[in-house]
Amino acid sequence: MIEPQQYGQQALQEYLLLDYVQRLETRKYGHRAVHIHLSRMKPFHRRDYHIRVATNTFESYVKLYVGRIFVLTNSDLIFVWKDKSIADVEPAVDTLRYLFRDDPLSQDDSEETGFCTWYNLNTEFQEFLLLCQHLDERAKKLQKSLNMRSAIQREKDNNTLGPITAENLGELEETIHTADLSEHIRQQPVCVFAHGSSKELHPVFDEFFVSITDLRNALMPNIDLASNRWLFQHMTETLDKRMLNYLCKRTFKTHASSFSLNLNLGTLTSKDFDKFDETVRRNWQGNVIIELNQVDLFSNLETYLSIRDDFHERGYRILVDNLTVEALSFVDRKRLKADFIKVAWREEMTDNVIRKKYSEMDNLVKNSGRERVILCRCDSPTAIKFGQSLGITLFQGRYIDNMIARQRRAKRDAKKPVKPAPKKPTPDKPTR
């Protein structure tokens, strides 16, 4: 039996869940469960307020169906109930889908990456028990990590991040090898505006990447992972392999016909990439785009030149990532035979200093091919207007994400049948 003393307040729900399910084994018949993956949603939709609203949605079901609701450390919900079918609980899940309709996850019904997973404990008890044990182990590791962080935090200034070292890099990589990285994998579209429209967007491709910020906050919040360029690159090579492994084993969903991966050059010659090429890319109908960081590319230019043509022949597209406005003059997309370049938007681009270079920027974008330049990190309409003034047609960023979410919601609402207004009751005729 588990000792609750091993858990802090954050991990207590996993302890209670596993304890409950273990006691349920001899009387499991008639029980069912649903695992709602709120942790897969965008961070904006995982605030404390949203989790409370989601939990309250099940309060009436807890009383009606002799149920138990558990709110896990990562904000997921697990509801276990008795003597009612899955169809009886589906309305509560549909309510949550509606509440979070702005999040792409709400429309995802796939088994691997979807909004929820259902369990019939009559036939799937062992599978559900294994899930609860996995959640329990993860909670204990997280609590141990939190305790270590608290001890470190007491010794350090709260506002100071320590540098990444070979020692804590080794600890981090060991954690990365065993951690469930699906919670830190993000998907963001690169979009083009419909012809003649300033509001309607079409996804050109979706970028898959690991959020370094979320990863740091979850695993090593006191360490600046990018403080040492070479150690950071070594860490990202480990993340590359986990990402490729994730895509090989999961059924993933894209809103565009193509997708991109941000990888290191060294990863492209690895066995992990060969497996990805065999398992995923050769069966993919659209394009697969490899995003290469400009620093990595120019530090290993010989490697890039030796594999570039082969990758093009195999059907890959190449994108040079992480360019600044200043770097545009040093990167010749056509000579590199790259298919796209990505320039990061900064608020100061509209300052007078940048404006003086406007004509130069216009020429650089023109020479690169206006339809081949992506303006990323677009967090405001100002970024879109500035990019369009240069003839840029491809955009990526949080502002674009919000526009896409509103656009999809409007289309879903438009498809819903309009209920006819109720007929007014005919008054009874007076009797004589």
KOLDOLUM-76324 format. One record per residue (C-alpha): x, y, z. Coordinates in steps of 0.2 Angstrom, whole numbers, plus 5000, padded with zeros to 4 digits. Example, Ala and Ser with C-alpha at 12.3 -4.5 7.8 and 13.67 -1.06 7.14 Angstrom:
<recs>
506249785039
506849955036
</recs>
This chain:
<recs>
500050005000
500650184996
501150295010
500350465008
501850545016
502850525000
501650654992
501550844993
499850934991
500150934972
500350754970
499050694983
497650674970
498750534961
498950444977
497050454981
496650394963
497850244963
497250194981
495450204975
495750104959
496749964969
495249944981
494049944966
494849784959
493749654967
492149754963
492649834947
491149774937
489949904932
491250044934
491850154920
493050304918
493550444907
495250534907
495050714900
496750774894
496650954899
498550954900
498650944880
497751114878
498551274875
499251354892
497951494891
496551364893
497451284908
497351424921
496651384938
494951464934
494751344919
495151194929
493851244942
492551264929
492951094921
492851004938
491251094943
490451024927
490550844935
489950894952
488150834948
488750674940
489750634955
488150634966
487050544953
488150404947
489150364964
490650444955
492350504960
493250654952
495150674953
496150834947
497850774943
499450874945
499550914926
497750974927
497050824919
495350754925
494850574929
493050534933
492550364938
490750304940
489650154942
488150074934
487950204920
488550194902
489750304894
488350384884
487650444901
489250544904
489550604886
488550764889
489750824902
491250794891
490250884877
490051024888
491851034891
492251024873
491051174871
491851274885
493551254877
492951264859
494351394855
495651264858
496151144844
496150994856
494251004859
493950944841
495250804842
494450634844
495950524841
496450394853
498250444855
498150634855
496350674858
495250764871
494850614881
495050424883
493650314889
493850154899
492650014903
493349934919
492349774916
493649734902
494949864903
495349864922
497149814920
497449944907
496750084918
497650024933
499350034923
498850214919
498550254937
500150174942
501050274928
500250434935
500750394952
502550364948
502650524938
501850624953
503150554965
504550604953
503850774951
503650794970
505450744972
505950864959
504951004967
505650964984
507450984977
506951144968
506251214984
507951174993
508951254979
507751404978
508051444997
509851454993
509751564978
509051734974
507251704967
507651814952
509251734947
509451584935
510951474936
511951424921
511751254913
513251144917
513850974911
513150904928
511450964927
511350934909
511650754912
510250754925
509150844913
509450724899
509150574910
507450654914
507050694896
507350504891
506050444903
504850594905
503150604895
503650744883
501950744875
501450884887
502750994881
502550964862
501751114853
500951134836
500851304828
500251334810
501151444797
499751534787
499351634772
497951754770
496551714757
496751814741
495851984744
495551944762
496352024778
495451904790
495251734782
496851624784
497351454777
498651344785
500151304774
501051194786
501051154805
502651164815
502951034828
504151084842
504551064860
504251214871
505951244879
505151374891
503851244897
505151114898
506251224909
504851274920
504351094923
506051014925
507351144930
506551314933
508151384941
509251344926
509551454911
509551314898
510251424884
511651494894
512951384886
512651374867
513551204865
512751114880
511051184874
511351114857
511750944865
510150944875
509150994859
509850844850
509150734864
507450824861
507550794843
507650604845
506250604857
505150704845
505550594831
505150444842
503550524847
502950554829
503450374824
502350304838
500850424839
499450454827
499650644825
498450764817
498750924807
497651054799
498751074784
499350944772
501150974777
502150994793
503851054799
505150994812
506451104820
507950984820
509850994822
510950954807
511750814816
510050734819
509750714800
511150584799
510550484814
509650314815
508150394823
507950504808
508050354796
506650274806
505650424805
505950434786
505450254784
503950254796
503150434794
503850534779
503650394766
501850374770
501450564772
500450634757
501050814760
502750894762
503950874777
504951034780
506551034790
506851194800
508751224803
509351354815
510451474806
511851464819
511851274817
511851284798
513251404796
514251314810
514151154800
513951224782
514951074775
513750944782
512251044776
512951064758
513350874758
511550814762
510550954755
510250894738
509950714744
508550784755
507750874741
507750724730
506950624745
505550754745
505950854760
505951044760
507251154770
506851314780
508251424788
507551474805
507851604818
508451744807
508451924813
508252074802
510152104803
510451934797
509451944781
510852034772
512051884776
510851744771
510551704753
509151584752
509351544733
511251504735
510851394750
509451314740
508351324755
506451324751
505951454765
506751574777
505951624794
506251804801
505751844819
504651994822
505152124835
504152274841
505652384837
505552344819
504352494817
505552614826
506452744816
508052654816
507352504807
506252624796
507852694789
508352524783
506552494776
507052504758
508552384761
507352264770
506152274755
507552224743
508152084754
506452014755
506152034736
507751944732
507351804744
505651784736
504251874745
503151704745
504651614753
504851724768
503951684784
503751814798
503651724814
503251774832
501851884826
500951934842
500052084836
499152154821
500552274819
501752134815
500552074801
500352254794
502252274794
502552104785
501252144772
501952314768
503552214763
502552094753
502751944765
501251824763
501751694776
501451724795
501651624811
501351674830
500051694844
499051824835
498851704820
498351564832
496951674839
496351724822
496351534817
495351484833
494051624830
493951574811
493651384815
492351424829
491351534817
491351394804
490751264817
489451384823
488851414805
488651224802
487551204818
485651194813
484651344819
483251284830
481551354824
480651474836
479351384847
477551414841
476551524851
475151424860
473451454852
472251524865
470751424870
469151474862
467851534874
466451414878
464651474879
</recs>
